[in-house]
Amino acid sequence: DWNEACSYRPITPGQEARAGDLLVSLLNPSKLRAAVVPQDFPVVECSSEFGVFEPFEDPYAILAILYSPTVRAQLKPLGSGTSNSRRRITPEDVLSLTVPNYSAAEFRRIGNEVAEHIRQVELSLRQLNAIHTS
């Protein structure tokens, strides 16, 4: 919920993320949690639990690639900790993932498709919140 993120102020030191940045949770790598900061939110503060990555390519295409089964499978065994919920990975672990190679056209298509789906979800969430506040 990006509207909530705008007012979020973590108790422990947080970090800034900017529109277009890719956020990846560094906790419990077996349950991937990643998102792109939307253009509507120039700067948000997030927990230090997240790796903040400034992509040099379409962040929505990168997000889709992170969620692909072959890439997610690489994350599952990573991390150190005593239980799955306490396992941690590092930003370097994310950066060292082996990802599929797509043509420029396919990469653009994936990025556009994912961005549109996410926009639709965010619009639906705003509409749902409006029902409860009216």
Contacts in CASP RR format, 6 or more apart in sequence:
PFRMAT RR
TARGET T0000
AUTHOR 0000-0000-0000
METHOD contacts of the structure
MODEL  1
DWNEACSYRPITPGQEARAGDLLVSLLNPSKLRAAVVPQDFPVVECSSEF
GVFEPFEDPYAILAILYSPTVRAQLKPLGSGTSNSRRRITPEDVLSLTVP
NYSAAEFRRIGNEVAEHIRQVELSLRQLNAIHTS
1 125 0 8 1.000
2 37 0 8 1.000
2 38 0 8 1.000
2 40 0 8 1.000
2 41 0 8 1.000
2 44 0 8 1.000
2 122 0 8 1.000
3 129 0 8 1.000
5 41 0 8 1.000
5 44 0 8 1.000
5 45 0 8 1.000
5 46 0 8 1.000
6 41 0 8 1.000
6 44 0 8 1.000
8 44 0 8 1.000
8 45 0 8 1.000
8 46 0 8 1.000
9 45 0 8 1.000
10 45 0 8 1.000
10 46 0 8 1.000
10 47 0 8 1.000
10 48 0 8 1.000
12 47 0 8 1.000
12 48 0 8 1.000
13 48 0 8 1.000
14 45 0 8 1.000
14 46 0 8 1.000
14 47 0 8 1.000
14 48 0 8 1.000
15 45 0 8 1.000
15 46 0 8 1.000
15 47 0 8 1.000
15 48 0 8 1.000
15 50 0 8 1.000
15 52 0 8 1.000
16 43 0 8 1.000
16 44 0 8 1.000
16 45 0 8 1.000
16 46 0 8 1.000
16 52 0 8 1.000
17 23 0 8 1.000
17 37 0 8 1.000
17 43 0 8 1.000
17 44 0 8 1.000
17 45 0 8 1.000
17 46 0 8 1.000
17 50 0 8 1.000
17 52 0 8 1.000
18 37 0 8 1.000
18 42 0 8 1.000
18 43 0 8 1.000
18 44 0 8 1.000
18 54 0 8 1.000
19 37 0 8 1.000
19 38 0 8 1.000
19 39 0 8 1.000
19 40 0 8 1.000
19 41 0 8 1.000
19 42 0 8 1.000
19 43 0 8 1.000
20 36 0 8 1.000
20 37 0 8 1.000
20 38 0 8 1.000
20 39 0 8 1.000
20 54 0 8 1.000
20 55 0 8 1.000
20 59 0 8 1.000
21 36 0 8 1.000
21 37 0 8 1.000
21 52 0 8 1.000
21 53 0 8 1.000
21 54 0 8 1.000
21 55 0 8 1.000
21 59 0 8 1.000
22 34 0 8 1.000
22 35 0 8 1.000
22 36 0 8 1.000
22 37 0 8 1.000
22 52 0 8 1.000
22 53 0 8 1.000
22 54 0 8 1.000
22 55 0 8 1.000
22 59 0 8 1.000
22 62 0 8 1.000
22 63 0 8 1.000
23 34 0 8 1.000
23 35 0 8 1.000
23 36 0 8 1.000
23 37 0 8 1.000
23 46 0 8 1.000
23 50 0 8 1.000
23 51 0 8 1.000
23 52 0 8 1.000
23 53 0 8 1.000
24 32 0 8 1.000
24 33 0 8 1.000
24 34 0 8 1.000
24 50 0 8 1.000
24 51 0 8 1.000
24 53 0 8 1.000
24 66 0 8 1.000
24 91 0 8 1.000
24 94 0 8 1.000
25 31 0 8 1.000
25 32 0 8 1.000
25 33 0 8 1.000
25 34 0 8 1.000
25 49 0 8 1.000
25 50 0 8 1.000
25 51 0 8 1.000
26 49 0 8 1.000
26 50 0 8 1.000
26 51 0 8 1.000
26 88 0 8 1.000
26 89 0 8 1.000
26 90 0 8 1.000
26 91 0 8 1.000
26 94 0 8 1.000
27 49 0 8 1.000
27 85 0 8 1.000
27 86 0 8 1.000
27 87 0 8 1.000
27 88 0 8 1.000
28 84 0 8 1.000
28 85 0 8 1.000
28 86 0 8 1.000
28 87 0 8 1.000
29 75 0 8 1.000
29 76 0 8 1.000
29 78 0 8 1.000
29 79 0 8 1.000
29 87 0 8 1.000
29 88 0 8 1.000
29 89 0 8 1.000
29 93 0 8 1.000
30 75 0 8 1.000
30 76 0 8 1.000
30 84 0 8 1.000
30 87 0 8 1.000
32 66 0 8 1.000
32 67 0 8 1.000
32 72 0 8 1.000
32 75 0 8 1.000
34 63 0 8 1.000
34 66 0 8 1.000
34 67 0 8 1.000
35 63 0 8 1.000
36 59 0 8 1.000
36 60 0 8 1.000
36 63 0 8 1.000
36 115 0 8 1.000
36 118 0 8 1.000
37 44 0 8 1.000
38 118 0 8 1.000
38 122 0 8 1.000
46 52 0 8 1.000
51 91 0 8 1.000
51 94 0 8 1.000
53 91 0 8 1.000
53 94 0 8 1.000
53 95 0 8 1.000
55 62 0 8 1.000
57 107 0 8 1.000
58 107 0 8 1.000
58 108 0 8 1.000
58 111 0 8 1.000
58 115 0 8 1.000
60 110 0 8 1.000
60 111 0 8 1.000
60 112 0 8 1.000
60 114 0 8 1.000
60 115 0 8 1.000
60 118 0 8 1.000
61 102 0 8 1.000
61 107 0 8 1.000
61 108 0 8 1.000
61 110 0 8 1.000
61 111 0 8 1.000
61 114 0 8 1.000
63 114 0 8 1.000
64 110 0 8 1.000
64 111 0 8 1.000
64 113 0 8 1.000
64 114 0 8 1.000
65 71 0 8 1.000
65 99 0 8 1.000
65 100 0 8 1.000
65 102 0 8 1.000
65 110 0 8 1.000
66 72 0 8 1.000
66 97 0 8 1.000
68 99 0 8 1.000
68 100 0 8 1.000
70 100 0 8 1.000
71 97 0 8 1.000
71 98 0 8 1.000
71 99 0 8 1.000
71 100 0 8 1.000
74 97 0 8 1.000
74 98 0 8 1.000
75 89 0 8 1.000
75 93 0 8 1.000
75 94 0 8 1.000
75 97 0 8 1.000
78 87 0 8 1.000
78 89 0 8 1.000
78 93 0 8 1.000
79 87 0 8 1.000
79 88 0 8 1.000
79 89 0 8 1.000
79 93 0 8 1.000
80 87 0 8 1.000
80 88 0 8 1.000
81 87 0 8 1.000
81 88 0 8 1.000
102 110 0 8 1.000
END
